[in-house]
Amino acid sequence: MCGIFGLITNEQNLPVAQTIREGLERLEYRGYDSAGIALVHNGSIELRKKAGRIIDINKDGWFDSMQGEFGFGHTRWATHGKPVYNNAHPHVDCTGKIALVHNGIIENYQDLRKELSLRGHKFSSDTDTEVFPHLIEEFMGKGFDLKDSVISAVKMCKGAYGIVVCHADNPDYMVVARKESPLVIGIIPGKTTFCASDIPAFLPLTREAIVLDDNEVAILRPGKVEIYKIDSGEPKTFNQFQVNYTMDAAQKVLDGKNYKWFMHKELHEVPRKIRDQVGVPQADLDSFAKTIMDADHVFITAAGTAYYAALAGKYQITQFGGPYIQAILCSEFVDALPEMPPNSVVIAVSQSGETADTMEAIRYAKEKFGAKICSVVNVVGSSLTRYSDEVIITTAGLEIAVASQKAYCTQITALTMVALRIAELRGRLTENQVANYHQALLDSADSIEQMIIEEGKIKEIGLKIIQSENIYFLARGLSQSAAMEGALKLKEIAYIHTEAYAAGESKHGPIALIEDGFPVIFVAPPDQTYDRLIGNIMEMKSRGGLIISVVASFDERVTEISDYTIRVPIANTIEAIETSIVPFAFALQTMAYFIANEKGLDPDKPRNLAKSVTVK
Ligand code: M6R
């Protein structure tokens, strides 16, 4: 988490501070509790930072009016130390000549800090980051140049970092380094070099990009880059590539319509993104499916919403005749699996492709046990795509709202495509049957389009529970994914306490909380779980629960026993029912959006969250 944006240029008319501030604003989804900028100006460091959001901090052009030749900024998601001025980045050394921003966590910072303090260094923050400028100061004091001082400093640090450093006495370059935290470089050859936590941050300025790999350090000069290996200090040859996506997705406009929030706009993009996903390249699908089929053991891992998509994928692959898959949250992966069996495959699911927990899980599986990694990931060129043996790229495109929704919908669609391909390769489904399922997936996009037209109905149901403090989401089988996703969405953007449970499990404890009017939301598609779910609805209803059910448009029996229903327009066919998880979940994502909006909350930037969680 945290966003970093920096630039160094020889173009006289490029407003350095303003361009950095604008770059940081494009990265605010990574954290937004404080922000700061450091510039090198006439042999000294000009530094401004404050708690709060950039738009508020920059009122009256506080950032934009900074003077300097080059520099960088940071938008923070607090890990070590409260979101206050002292802990905001950039941080400086004792001389005030070295400034630095950091994304990641330094695990041994307490020891380093004690040692540095004993040697006389003064710390002004509670952050782990602040050890960096002081370590660099020491190495520069020993006569090392800035690059070699950075290399020596990072070698002393355990943990993850993407850092950018400048020194007031070095007027023509800055240094970046990375390990397990993203950092990319953009370049206008001969003129300007940018560094940022992700590519879209510099996309309005250049399409030429360079990816810095783990354990690498780079010297950035105007329009010129040198990369070195941290371990050996050897220079590295690298590729510059052209980014081929556009920034249209970064506008709150879709089909000529202006939106108040990215989340709303991105929900409306879901149908077209699903259709794109059904068109996943056959070659990618084949090698992904075959790698899974050739494995003796298959695991699936992810975090948050991506984990719920992974759970749906696990169900789909197994239900369509593929192997049994063990799902493990990526943050639990290492502890849950002290040993992994030979010939294992790990399927990793991620929007950003940078989630630290996900990366830790797959590195562990691959490096320690030789597991193959198959990933379903949205961001092209992310760490996960580069580390995987097989990749399916989801077609969600740039997702700006912190609460992920179009990524979830495309991840499930992608995994369902894999499930169908495995079924076909194993002879469980004929080519014609698979074609019918593909059509059903395309129809699910139509179903969502219909719900969008009538989204006012979903909002109306949302208003019934807007004042609730606690809500249960119950479902069985595959639909648990939708229940968990609905519960998480409402929790993270509308700040309502929710819990998702397997409906059958609810009588083993959660039912104790049910009293008159306690809202219980059931995800009730007409699949093989339907009859048993009705039993669970009755258990809640007879204790006074307010029953809200998400049902198929042709539903009768659950409708009869529910107080309110959200109706999902799907066909009454096996194919439509077995591929209806995305429209069912979409209904709940939409309801969460309307509740948050109605409460006057910002669904795009919920408190305490960041879109890309690059700390463990
Ligand atoms: O980038 P990833 O898909 O790996 O991110 C995983 C989770 O951090 C993410 O889904 C998170 O749960 C979102 N806030 C969900 O809306």
Boltz pocket constraint, residues with backbone or C-beta under 6 A from the ligand:
constraints:
  - pocket:
      binder: B
      contacts: [[A, 303], [A, 304], [A, 305], [A, 306], [A, 307], [A, 349], [A, 350], [A, 351], [A, 352], [A, 353], [A, 354], [A, 355], [A, 358], [A, 402], [A, 403], [A, 404], [A, 405], [A, 492], [A, 609], [A, 610], [A, 611], [A, 612], [A, 613]]
      max_distance: 6.0
